[in-house]
Amino acid sequence: MERKQTLTLTPGAEYRGGITIKSPTELIAMREAGRVVAATIQVLVSSLEPGMKTKKLDAIASREIRRLGAAPAFKGYRGFPATICVSLNQEIVHGIPGERIIREGDIVSIDVGAVVDGFYADAAVTAPMGKVSPEGERLIETTRQSLEMGIRQAVVGNRVGDISVAVQRFAEGRGYGVVREYVGHGVGRALHEEPSIPNFGEPGKGPLLRPGMVIAIEPMLNVGGWQTRVLEDEWTVVTADGTLSAHFEHTIAITEEGPQVLTSLNGS
Ligand code: MG
């Protein structure tokens, strides 16, 4: 069942329309949206300082996205009240920026979306605030690598399940819980399009990957179990067992030349 308030799709969510194939011209706009997202994330990560409120990051993101000629994708989406999501420590996704203070040793997940010429891009990183615990460091690095494992499978002729299982095997092989209640998704003229891209699955199953498809792959890994719950603000998703969680995401175009990461500054 789809949660009413969500920015990250739940498995089995219903979509309008099918899987869309982007033309080369459309991919240019999507790449531009991706560049805005990547540049904004870079500015946000380099702005992190102990003692800052999470709403400061939101203000920086809002200014940066608009300065780069784009519009924020999340603000107002299903009622989300802010430009970006900032999720600390045991928070997985959808943290609402506000008065909370970022402290030395926190792990800070930042999720950014932008729209250019009607096309969306979506990416997330988890950054360490200064020196974090070895447990936090290892979690961040493994989550980042699990996204890479998924991206490697984002090739023409593979199926969505090949991406899913690559992420799952890598993460579970290192002892992490892989969040199941929120998944990646197609991206295009809507923030969330078909198909959904779970971070768990079976090889050779699911929709076929074809040139011109654009997808967001977004592993969410927990130090403990995969179970989640939503806080009273009806947005913030946390680990059910209170363990740390990390989140990395890129928007990726499937091309004959292989996966193109649209939300990286160098496009690799
Ligand atoms: Mg997403």
Residues whose N, C-alpha, C, O or C-beta is under 5 A from the ligand:
A	BS01	MG	L7 D122 A216
